[in-house]
Each structure stands twice: as C-alpha cells, then as structure tokens.
C-alpha cells in the first residue's frame, strides 16, 4: 500500500509540475485579461451556436485548473460572466470551484499528507490554534480574504483533520462573494482595462464589510479574552 501511495504521489507530482509549466508558459495568457478579451468574440459565437457544449467545456476546463490550485477562479468567473451572464456564470463557476477543490482536498488527504506534514509543520501548529479558537469562521475568513494560496489552505485543512463536508461548505460561503463580483464584472468585459478596474472602491468596501462580518466572532472572542484578564 505504501509503495502504491509513493508511486501515486510521484505521478501526481509530475502531472502537477507539467500543468504548472504549461499554465505559466503559455496557458496563463488565455486567462489573462488581454487573452480573454482577444478571444471574446470567437468564444461568444461558440456559446451562441453550442450553448450546452460550451457550458460543459467551460466547467471541465475550470474544474481541472482549480483542482491543481491554479489562481484562476477570478478570471474564470469574469469569462463566465461575459459568456453566460451573471447568475449562470456564478452557478457554473461555483460548481467548478467546489468540484476542483474537492479533488484537490482528496488528493492531498490520500496521497500527499505524509509528505506535506513535514513541510508545513510550523504553519500547521498556528492553523490548528486559530481553528480551535475560532472554528468555522476562520476557514470562511481565509477563503474570503484570498490572501493565503488555495493549496496551502487545502493542505493545512487536511493535516488539521477538518472534515471534508465542513471544508466544502466553508469554501462555498467564502468563495461566493468573490465569484459574484468577478462574474458581474465580466458582463462589462470590454470596459475593463485592468483587474484593478474590477476591484473598484465600492467593491473593495463591500469585500471589507464581508471580511469584517466574517471576522466579527473572532473580534468578539479576542475582546472577551482581554476583558477576562
């Protein structure tokens, strides 16, 4: 069994390396704002001709990239918003993101946990401490703030013993606001000159309010701790 896990890990490592090289060498261009806009007319035409096939292709491609924890959720949501409209894009992107995240979580859990445990030892101790103090709120906040890479969150959650179902629903809640914002921006794709245009002052304020809402139980816990002293 250990020999099989070792071979599986090596195979996955090679595949992940290949996907990362492919993405950063050439594929990333197609998920850049310039790449999306350059192919927008062609993609829009294909959606009009083959809607269901386009949805399946969009979701399969998105799921695959997200499963390898590549930072494409925002660009995928923008593209989806342009091609399918706001709420269909939110639905397709969220399904893709959750399926991709589930695959990543299970791969780390069953094939890579014994290797990553040594690498993330220091971070794991801090992660467990925060998780024990703040519970589900901490996971939602990590997803909402998007300051920690998805692979790190997935790995630490596995190593900390977070149940699969808990990780999935907290990921869904934490990711949904970001997906909605990017999908909404995709409806006005031709007016966007940079990713900074998406995160306008109003959007940033909205994200800040959501983050503060997610952090509220943590703030209350800290306040009570100080007050008891």
Phi and psi restraints in degrees (value plus and minus 20) as a CYANA .aco file:
   2 UNK   PHI     -84.0   -44.0
   2 UNK   PSI     -57.2   -17.2
   3 UNK   PHI     -84.5   -44.5
   3 UNK   PSI     -60.3   -20.3
   4 UNK   PHI     -84.0   -44.0
   4 UNK   PSI     -63.2   -23.2
   5 UNK   PHI     -83.6   -43.6
   5 UNK   PSI     -56.3   -16.3
   6 UNK   PHI     -85.0   -45.0
   6 UNK   PSI     -65.3   -25.3
   7 UNK   PHI     -84.9   -44.9
   7 UNK   PSI     -60.8   -20.8
   8 UNK   PHI     -82.9   -42.9
   8 UNK   PSI     -62.2   -22.2
   9 UNK   PHI     -83.4   -43.4
   9 UNK   PSI     -64.1   -24.1
  10 UNK   PHI     -82.8   -42.8
  10 UNK   PSI     -63.3   -23.3
  11 UNK   PHI     -82.6   -42.6
  11 UNK   PSI     -63.5   -23.5
  12 UNK   PHI     -85.5   -45.5
  12 UNK   PSI     -58.3   -18.3
  13 UNK   PHI     -83.0   -43.0
  13 UNK   PSI     -62.7   -22.7
  14 UNK   PHI     -84.1   -44.1
  14 UNK   PSI     -64.0   -24.0
  15 UNK   PHI     -84.6   -44.6
  15 UNK   PSI     -63.5   -23.5
  16 UNK   PHI     -82.4   -42.4
  16 UNK   PSI     -63.1   -23.1
  17 UNK   PHI     -80.1   -40.1
  17 UNK   PSI     -61.7   -21.7
  18 UNK   PHI     -83.4   -43.4
  18 UNK   PSI     -64.5   -24.5
  19 UNK   PHI     -83.8   -43.8
  19 UNK   PSI     -61.9   -21.9
  20 UNK   PHI     -83.5   -43.5
  20 UNK   PSI     -64.2   -24.2
  21 UNK   PHI     -82.4   -42.4
  21 UNK   PSI     -66.7   -26.7
  22 UNK   PHI     -79.4   -39.4
  22 UNK   PSI     -62.8   -22.8
  23 UNK   PHI     -85.9   -45.9
  23 UNK   PSI     -70.1   -30.1
  24 UNK   PHI     -98.3   -58.3
  24 UNK   PSI     -40.6    -0.6
  25 UNK   PHI    -104.6   -64.6
  25 UNK   PSI     -63.2   -23.2
  26 UNK   PHI    -159.3  -119.3
  26 UNK   PSI     -60.2   -20.2
  27 UNK   PHI     -86.5   -46.5
  27 UNK   PSI     -48.7    -8.7
  28 UNK   PHI     -81.8   -41.8
  28 UNK   PSI     -46.6    -6.6
  29 UNK   PHI     -80.3   -40.3
  29 UNK   PSI     -58.6   -18.6
  30 UNK   PHI     -92.2   -52.2
  30 UNK   PSI     -36.8     3.2
  31 UNK   PHI    -125.5   -85.5
  31 UNK   PSI     -13.2    26.8
  32 UNK   PHI    -101.5   -61.5
  32 UNK   PSI     142.2   182.2
  33 UNK   PHI     -80.9   -40.9
  33 UNK   PSI     -60.0   -20.0
  34 UNK   PHI     -85.0   -45.0
  34 UNK   PSI     -61.9   -21.9
  35 UNK   PHI     -85.0   -45.0
  35 UNK   PSI     -61.8   -21.8
  36 UNK   PHI     -83.6   -43.6
  36 UNK   PSI     -65.0   -25.0
  37 UNK   PHI     -87.7   -47.7
  37 UNK   PSI     -55.3   -15.3
  38 UNK   PHI     -85.8   -45.8
  38 UNK   PSI     -52.0   -12.0
  39 UNK   PHI    -124.7   -84.7
  39 UNK   PSI     -11.5    28.5
  40 UNK   PHI     -80.7   -40.7
  40 UNK   PSI     -67.6   -27.6
  41 UNK   PHI     -82.3   -42.3
  41 UNK   PSI     -64.6   -24.6
  42 UNK   PHI     -82.8   -42.8
  42 UNK   PSI     -65.4   -25.4
  43 UNK   PHI     -84.8   -44.8
  43 UNK   PSI     -59.6   -19.6
  44 UNK   PHI     -82.8   -42.8
  44 UNK   PSI     -60.4   -20.4
  45 UNK   PHI     -83.8   -43.8
  45 UNK   PSI     -61.9   -21.9
  46 UNK   PHI     -84.6   -44.6
  46 UNK   PSI     -57.4   -17.4
  47 UNK   PHI     -85.0   -45.0
  47 UNK   PSI     -61.9   -21.9
  48 UNK   PHI     -84.5   -44.5
  48 UNK   PSI     -54.7   -14.7
  49 UNK   PHI    -102.9   -62.9
  49 UNK   PSI     -58.3   -18.3
  50 UNK   PHI    -155.2  -115.2
  50 UNK   PSI      52.3    92.3
  51 UNK   PHI     -82.1   -42.1
  51 UNK   PSI     -74.5   -34.5
  52 UNK   PHI     -86.2   -46.2
  52 UNK   PSI     -57.7   -17.7
  53 UNK   PHI     -84.0   -44.0
  53 UNK   PSI     -57.1   -17.1
  54 UNK   PHI     -86.7   -46.7
  54 UNK   PSI     -60.0   -20.0
  55 UNK   PHI     -82.8   -42.8
  55 UNK   PSI     -65.4   -25.4
  56 UNK   PHI     -82.9   -42.9
  56 UNK   PSI     -65.3   -25.3
  57 UNK   PHI     -82.5   -42.5
  57 UNK   PSI     -62.5   -22.5
  58 UNK   PHI     -80.3   -40.3
  58 UNK   PSI     -66.1   -26.1
  59 UNK   PHI     -92.3   -52.3
  59 UNK   PSI     -58.8   -18.8
  60 UNK   PHI     -84.8   -44.8
  60 UNK   PSI     -65.6   -25.6
  61 UNK   PHI     -83.2   -43.2
  61 UNK   PSI     -64.0   -24.0
  62 UNK   PHI     -84.8   -44.8
  62 UNK   PSI     -64.1   -24.1
  63 UNK   PHI     -80.1   -40.1
  63 UNK   PSI     -63.6   -23.6
  64 UNK   PHI     -81.7   -41.7
  64 UNK   PSI     -68.0   -28.0
  65 UNK   PHI     -86.1   -46.1
  65 UNK   PSI     -61.0   -21.0
  66 UNK   PHI     -88.9   -48.9
  66 UNK   PSI     -54.1   -14.1
  67 UNK   PHI     -80.6   -40.6
  67 UNK   PSI     -50.1   -10.1
  68 UNK   PHI    -111.7   -71.7
  68 UNK   PSI      -4.4    35.6
  69 UNK   PHI      36.2    76.2
  69 UNK   PSI      11.1    51.1
  70 UNK   PHI     -96.3   -56.3
  70 UNK   PSI     126.7   166.7
  71 UNK   PHI     -99.6   -59.6
  71 UNK   PSI      51.1    91.1
  72 UNK   PHI    -141.9  -101.9
  72 UNK   PSI     -17.5    22.5
  73 UNK   PHI     -79.9   -39.9
  73 UNK   PSI     -63.1   -23.1
  74 UNK   PHI     -82.0   -42.0
  74 UNK   PSI     -76.3   -36.3
  75 UNK   PHI     -77.4   -37.4
  75 UNK   PSI     -58.5   -18.5
  76 UNK   PHI     -82.8   -42.8
  76 UNK   PSI     -62.6   -22.6
  77 UNK   PHI     -86.0   -46.0
  77 UNK   PSI     -58.7   -18.7
  78 UNK   PHI     -81.9   -41.9
  78 UNK   PSI     -68.1   -28.1
  79 UNK   PHI     -82.0   -42.0
  79 UNK   PSI     -62.5   -22.5
  80 UNK   PHI     -83.3   -43.3
  80 UNK   PSI     -61.3   -21.3
  81 UNK   PHI     -81.4   -41.4
  81 UNK   PSI     -58.6   -18.6
  82 UNK   PHI     -89.7   -49.7
  82 UNK   PSI     -62.7   -22.7
  83 UNK   PHI     -99.9   -59.9
  83 UNK   PSI     -59.1   -19.1
  84 UNK   PHI    -137.0   -97.0
  84 UNK   PSI     -30.4     9.6
  85 UNK   PHI      76.2   116.2
  85 UNK   PSI     148.0   188.0
  86 UNK   PHI     -79.4   -39.4
  86 UNK   PSI     -84.3   -44.3
  87 UNK   PHI     -93.1   -53.1
  87 UNK   PSI     -57.6   -17.6
  88 UNK   PHI     -80.0   -40.0
  88 UNK   PSI     -59.9   -19.9
  89 UNK   PHI     -83.6   -43.6
  89 UNK   PSI     -61.5   -21.5
  90 UNK   PHI     -80.7   -40.7
  90 UNK   PSI     -64.4   -24.4
  91 UNK   PHI     -83.3   -43.3
  91 UNK   PSI     -70.5   -30.5
  92 UNK   PHI     -85.4   -45.4
  92 UNK   PSI     -60.2   -20.2
  93 UNK   PHI     -89.5   -49.5
  93 UNK   PSI     -61.0   -21.0
  94 UNK   PHI     -86.5   -46.5
  94 UNK   PSI     -61.1   -21.1
  95 UNK   PHI     -82.1   -42.1
  95 UNK   PSI     -65.2   -25.2
  96 UNK   PHI     -82.2   -42.2
  96 UNK   PSI     -64.0   -24.0
  97 UNK   PHI     -84.4   -44.4
  97 UNK   PSI     -61.3   -21.3
  98 UNK   PHI     -90.7   -50.7
  98 UNK   PSI     -61.2   -21.2
  99 UNK   PHI     -85.9   -45.9
  99 UNK   PSI     -63.9   -23.9
 100 UNK   PHI     -82.3   -42.3
 100 UNK   PSI     -62.2   -22.2
 101 UNK   PHI     -85.2   -45.2
 101 UNK   PSI     -59.6   -19.6
 102 UNK   PHI     -82.3   -42.3
 102 UNK   PSI     -63.3   -23.3
 103 UNK   PHI     -81.2   -41.2
 103 UNK   PSI     -66.7   -26.7
 104 UNK   PHI     -80.2   -40.2
 104 UNK   PSI     -64.4   -24.4
 105 UNK   PHI     -80.6   -40.6
 105 UNK   PSI     -65.8   -25.8
 106 UNK   PHI     -90.0   -50.0
 106 UNK   PSI     -56.0   -16.0
 107 UNK   PHI     -83.8   -43.8
 107 UNK   PSI     -66.6   -26.6
 108 UNK   PHI     -82.5   -42.5
 108 UNK   PSI     -61.0   -21.0
 109 UNK   PHI     -85.0   -45.0
 109 UNK   PSI     -61.6   -21.6
 110 UNK   PHI    -121.2   -81.2
 110 UNK   PSI     -38.1     1.9
 111 UNK   PHI    -145.8  -105.8
 111 UNK   PSI     -39.1     0.9
 112 UNK   PHI    -147.5  -107.5
 112 UNK   PSI     -23.7    16.3
 113 UNK   PHI     -82.7   -42.7
 113 UNK   PSI     -57.5   -17.5
 114 UNK   PHI     -88.7   -48.7
 114 UNK   PSI     -42.6    -2.6
 115 UNK   PHI    -108.1   -68.1
 115 UNK   PSI     -65.9   -25.9
 116 UNK   PHI     -91.2   -51.2
 116 UNK   PSI     -42.5    -2.5
 117 UNK   PHI     -78.5   -38.5
 117 UNK   PSI     -60.8   -20.8
 118 UNK   PHI     -90.9   -50.9
 118 UNK   PSI     -55.7   -15.7
 119 UNK   PHI     -92.2   -52.2
 119 UNK   PSI     -55.2   -15.2
 120 UNK   PHI    -127.5   -87.5
 120 UNK   PSI       8.2    48.2
 121 UNK   PHI     -76.0   -36.0
 121 UNK   PSI     -69.8   -29.8
 122 UNK   PHI     -86.2   -46.2
 122 UNK   PSI     -66.1   -26.1
 123 UNK   PHI     -84.6   -44.6
 123 UNK   PSI     -54.0   -14.0
 124 UNK   PHI     -83.6   -43.6
 124 UNK   PSI     -61.0   -21.0
 125 UNK   PHI     -81.3   -41.3
 125 UNK   PSI     -65.5   -25.5
 126 UNK   PHI     -85.4   -45.4
 126 UNK   PSI     -61.2   -21.2
 127 UNK   PHI     -81.4   -41.4
 127 UNK   PSI     -65.1   -25.1
 128 UNK   PHI     -83.0   -43.0
 128 UNK   PSI     -59.3   -19.3
 129 UNK   PHI     -82.9   -42.9
 129 UNK   PSI     -66.4   -26.4
 130 UNK   PHI     -85.6   -45.6
 130 UNK   PSI     -59.4   -19.4
 131 UNK   PHI     -86.0   -46.0
 131 UNK   PSI     -60.3   -20.3
 132 UNK   PHI     -87.6   -47.6
 132 UNK   PSI     -52.8   -12.8
 133 UNK   PHI     -98.1   -58.1
 133 UNK   PSI     -62.1   -22.1
 134 UNK   PHI    -135.8   -95.8
 134 UNK   PSI     -29.0    11.0
 135 UNK   PHI      43.2    83.2
 135 UNK   PSI    -159.5  -119.5
 136 UNK   PHI     -80.5   -40.5
 136 UNK   PSI     -50.6   -10.6
 137 UNK   PHI     -77.5   -37.5
 137 UNK   PSI     -57.5   -17.5
 138 UNK   PHI     -84.3   -44.3
 138 UNK   PSI     -63.0   -23.0
 139 UNK   PHI     -85.0   -45.0
 139 UNK   PSI     -63.4   -23.4
 140 UNK   PHI     -82.2   -42.2
 140 UNK   PSI     -62.3   -22.3
 141 UNK   PHI     -83.6   -43.6
 141 UNK   PSI     -61.4   -21.4
 142 UNK   PHI     -79.6   -39.6
 142 UNK   PSI     -63.2   -23.2
 143 UNK   PHI     -88.5   -48.5
 143 UNK   PSI     -58.9   -18.9
 144 UNK   PHI     -90.1   -50.1
 144 UNK   PSI     -60.4   -20.4
 145 UNK   PHI     -98.2   -58.2
 145 UNK   PSI     -41.6    -1.6
 146 UNK   PHI      31.8    71.8
 146 UNK   PSI      13.3    53.3
 147 UNK   PHI    -115.3   -75.3
 147 UNK   PSI     -35.9     4.1
 148 UNK   PHI    -129.0   -89.0
 148 UNK   PSI     110.4   150.4
 149 UNK   PHI     -75.6   -35.6
 149 UNK   PSI     123.3   163.3
 150 UNK   PHI     -78.0   -38.0
 150 UNK   PSI     -59.3   -19.3
 151 UNK   PHI     -82.1   -42.1
 151 UNK   PSI     -58.3   -18.3
 152 UNK   PHI     -86.4   -46.4
 152 UNK   PSI     -63.8   -23.8
 153 UNK   PHI     -81.2   -41.2
 153 UNK   PSI     -67.8   -27.8
 154 UNK   PHI     -77.8   -37.8
 154 UNK   PSI     -67.7   -27.7
 155 UNK   PHI     -83.7   -43.7
 155 UNK   PSI     -67.3   -27.3
 156 UNK   PHI     -85.7   -45.7
 156 UNK   PSI     -56.5   -16.5
 157 UNK   PHI     -84.0   -44.0
 157 UNK   PSI     -61.7   -21.7
 158 UNK   PHI     -83.3   -43.3
 158 UNK   PSI     -69.5   -29.5
 159 UNK   PHI     -85.8   -45.8
 159 UNK   PSI     -48.8    -8.8
 160 UNK   PHI    -103.1   -63.1
 160 UNK   PSI     -24.0    16.0
 161 UNK   PHI      59.7    99.7
 161 UNK   PSI       4.2    44.2
 162 UNK   PHI     -87.6   -47.6
 162 UNK   PSI     108.2   148.2
 163 UNK   PHI     -80.0   -40.0
 163 UNK   PSI     126.4   166.4
 164 UNK   PHI     -76.1   -36.1
 164 UNK   PSI     -65.9   -25.9
 165 UNK   PHI     -83.8   -43.8
 165 UNK   PSI     -59.9   -19.9
 166 UNK   PHI     -84.1   -44.1
 166 UNK   PSI     -63.9   -23.9
 167 UNK   PHI     -82.7   -42.7
 167 UNK   PSI     -57.7   -17.7
 168 UNK   PHI     -89.2   -49.2
 168 UNK   PSI     -65.5   -25.5
 169 UNK   PHI     -92.8   -52.8
 169 UNK   PSI     -52.4   -12.4
 170 UNK   PHI     -89.9   -49.9
 170 UNK   PSI     -54.3   -14.3
 171 UNK   PHI     -84.2   -44.2
 171 UNK   PSI     -62.2   -22.2
 172 UNK   PHI     -82.0   -42.0
 172 UNK   PSI     -66.8   -26.8
 173 UNK   PHI     -85.9   -45.9
 173 UNK   PSI     -61.5   -21.5
 174 UNK   PHI     -92.0   -52.0
 174 UNK   PSI     -50.1   -10.1
 175 UNK   PHI    -106.4   -66.4
 175 UNK   PSI     -47.8    -7.8
 176 UNK   PHI     -75.7   -35.7
 176 UNK   PSI     -67.9   -27.9
 177 UNK   PHI     -79.3   -39.3
 177 UNK   PSI     -60.8   -20.8
 178 UNK   PHI     -84.3   -44.3
 178 UNK   PSI     -63.4   -23.4
 179 UNK   PHI     -82.8   -42.8
 179 UNK   PSI     -61.7   -21.7
 180 UNK   PHI     -82.2   -42.2
 180 UNK   PSI     -64.3   -24.3
 181 UNK   PHI     -82.0   -42.0
 181 UNK   PSI     -67.0   -27.0
 182 UNK   PHI     -89.6   -49.6
 182 UNK   PSI     -58.6   -18.6
 183 UNK   PHI     -85.7   -45.7
 183 UNK   PSI     -58.4   -18.4
 184 UNK   PHI     -82.5   -42.5
 184 UNK   PSI     -62.0   -22.0
 185 UNK   PHI     -84.6   -44.6
 185 UNK   PSI     -52.5   -12.5
 186 UNK   PHI     -82.8   -42.8
 186 UNK   PSI     -44.0    -4.0
 187 UNK   PHI     -86.4   -46.4
 187 UNK   PSI     -42.2    -2.2
 188 UNK   PHI    -137.0   -97.0
 188 UNK   PSI      22.8    62.8
 189 UNK   PHI     -75.2   -35.2
 189 UNK   PSI     -64.6   -24.6
 190 UNK   PHI     -88.4   -48.4
 190 UNK   PSI     -37.0     3.0
 191 UNK   PHI    -110.2   -70.2
 191 UNK   PSI     -29.9    10.1
 192 UNK   PHI    -106.4   -66.4
 192 UNK   PSI     104.0   144.0
 193 UNK   PHI    -119.9   -79.9
 193 UNK   PSI     -43.3    -3.3
 194 UNK   PHI    -176.0  -136.0
 194 UNK   PSI     145.4   185.4
 195 UNK   PHI     -83.3   -43.3
 195 UNK   PSI     -45.0    -5.0
 196 UNK   PHI     -84.1   -44.1
 196 UNK   PSI     -46.8    -6.8
 197 UNK   PHI     -86.5   -46.5
 197 UNK   PSI     -49.2    -9.2
 198 UNK   PHI     -89.7   -49.7
 198 UNK   PSI     -66.6   -26.6
 199 UNK   PHI    -107.5   -67.5
 199 UNK   PSI      48.6    88.6
 200 UNK   PHI     -89.5   -49.5
 200 UNK   PSI     156.3   196.3
 201 UNK   PHI     -78.5   -38.5
 201 UNK   PSI     -63.7   -23.7
 202 UNK   PHI     -83.8   -43.8
 202 UNK   PSI     -62.4   -22.4
 203 UNK   PHI     -85.6   -45.6
 203 UNK   PSI     -61.2   -21.2
 204 UNK   PHI     -84.3   -44.3
 204 UNK   PSI     -59.6   -19.6
 205 UNK   PHI     -84.0   -44.0
 205 UNK   PSI     -58.8   -18.8
 206 UNK   PHI     -83.1   -43.1
 206 UNK   PSI     -66.6   -26.6
 207 UNK   PHI     -82.4   -42.4
 207 UNK   PSI     -58.8   -18.8
 208 UNK   PHI     -83.4   -43.4
 208 UNK   PSI     -62.1   -22.1
 209 UNK   PHI     -84.0   -44.0
 209 UNK   PSI     -60.9   -20.9
 210 UNK   PHI     -85.2   -45.2
 210 UNK   PSI     -61.2   -21.2
 211 UNK   PHI     -84.0   -44.0
 211 UNK   PSI     -62.3   -22.3
 212 UNK   PHI     -84.5   -44.5
 212 UNK   PSI     -57.1   -17.1
 213 UNK   PHI     -83.6   -43.6
 213 UNK   PSI     -62.6   -22.6
 214 UNK   PHI     -87.4   -47.4
 214 UNK   PSI     -53.1   -13.1
 215 UNK   PHI    -102.2   -62.2
 215 UNK   PSI     -31.1     8.9
 216 UNK   PHI     -75.3   -35.3
 216 UNK   PSI     -67.6   -27.6
 217 UNK   PHI     -80.9   -40.9
 217 UNK   PSI     -54.7   -14.7
 218 UNK   PHI     -88.0   -48.0
 218 UNK   PSI     -60.2   -20.2
 219 UNK   PHI     -85.3   -45.3
 219 UNK   PSI     -63.3   -23.3
 220 UNK   PHI     -82.4   -42.4
 220 UNK   PSI     -61.6   -21.6
 221 UNK   PHI     -81.4   -41.4
 221 UNK   PSI     -64.3   -24.3
 222 UNK   PHI     -83.3   -43.3
 222 UNK   PSI     -63.1   -23.1
 223 UNK   PHI     -82.2   -42.2
 223 UNK   PSI     -63.0   -23.0
 224 UNK   PHI     -85.5   -45.5
 224 UNK   PSI     -57.6   -17.6
 225 UNK   PHI     -83.1   -43.1
 225 UNK   PSI     -62.1   -22.1
 226 UNK   PHI     -87.3   -47.3
 226 UNK   PSI     -60.2   -20.2
 227 UNK   PHI     -85.7   -45.7
 227 UNK   PSI     -56.8   -16.8
 228 UNK   PHI     -85.3   -45.3
 228 UNK   PSI     -52.8   -12.8
